[in-house]
Amino acid sequence: MKAKTPRTWRSGTEPVTARSDLKLRFLLSVVFTPFFALCTTGFALWAAHSNGRSVPTDGTLTVFAIACGVLTLVAAADLYVVVRRRRTEL
């Protein structure tokens, strides 16, 4: 049997009916939002209580706190999107 050629060519490689796994995204967002929030708080407190000669420096700890804060916001935004999509789709 010979394979049929599609009438229109798609440029992407994903299937036409591809969907995001909302349950997994929900689980990951629920786990990592508080985790990153705790890491943000921990690094910020560590940076506030470190002296100028400690290793890692307070600048490095501040960068880690900012990075964890950004990841907290991303995880919280994804949690909001997933909850909204689950209410409309499921």
GUDREN-905231 format. One line per 5 residues: number of its first residue (from 1); for each residue z, x, y of C-alpha. Coordinates in steps of 0.1 Angstrom, whole numbers, plus 5000, padded with zeros to 4 digits. Layout:
NUM	Z,X,Y ~ ...
***
This chain:
1	5000,5000,5000 ~ 4991,5013,5034 ~ 5015,5013,5063 ~ 5006,4991,5093 ~ 5003,5006,5127
6	5022,4987,5154 ~ 5001,4971,5181 ~ 5021,4985,5209 ~ 5036,5020,5209 ~ 5071,5025,5220
11	5082,5057,5236 ~ 5118,5057,5223 ~ 5130,5064,5188 ~ 5157,5037,5185 ~ 5150,5004,5166
16	5141,4974,5186 ~ 5173,4956,5175 ~ 5197,4985,5181 ~ 5231,4973,5192 ~ 5263,4992,5203
21	5293,4990,5179 ~ 5316,4971,5202 ~ 5345,4972,5178 ~ 5345,5010,5176 ~ 5340,5014,5214
26	5370,4990,5219 ~ 5392,5010,5195 ~ 5383,5043,5211 ~ 5389,5030,5246 ~ 5422,5014,5236
31	5433,5047,5221 ~ 5420,5072,5247 ~ 5428,5053,5279 ~ 5466,5058,5276 ~ 5461,5092,5260
36	5441,5105,5290 ~ 5465,5088,5314 ~ 5495,5106,5298 ~ 5475,5139,5299 ~ 5468,5134,5336
41	5505,5128,5343 ~ 5516,5157,5321 ~ 5492,5182,5337 ~ 5501,5170,5372 ~ 5538,5173,5366
46	5533,5208,5350 ~ 5513,5219,5380 ~ 5539,5206,5404 ~ 5567,5224,5387 ~ 5549,5257,5381
51	5554,5287,5403 ~ 5527,5309,5417 ~ 5530,5336,5390 ~ 5529,5313,5359 ~ 5501,5312,5333
56	5482,5290,5334 ~ 5481,5288,5372 ~ 5488,5257,5391 ~ 5451,5255,5402 ~ 5440,5255,5366
61	5465,5228,5357 ~ 5453,5207,5387 ~ 5417,5210,5375 ~ 5429,5198,5340 ~ 5448,5169,5356
66	5417,5159,5377 ~ 5394,5161,5346 ~ 5418,5140,5326 ~ 5420,5115,5355 ~ 5383,5111,5355
71	5382,5106,5317 ~ 5409,5080,5321 ~ 5388,5061,5346 ~ 5357,5064,5323 ~ 5377,5051,5293
76	5392,5022,5314 ~ 5357,5013,5327 ~ 5343,5013,5292 ~ 5372,4991,5280 ~ 5364,4966,5308
81	5327,4966,5298 ~ 5334,4962,5261 ~ 5359,4933,5266 ~ 5335,4915,5289 ~ 5306,4920,5265
86	5327,4909,5235 ~ 5336,4876,5253 ~ 5300,4868,5260 ~ 5283,4880,5228 ~ 5308,4873,5201
***
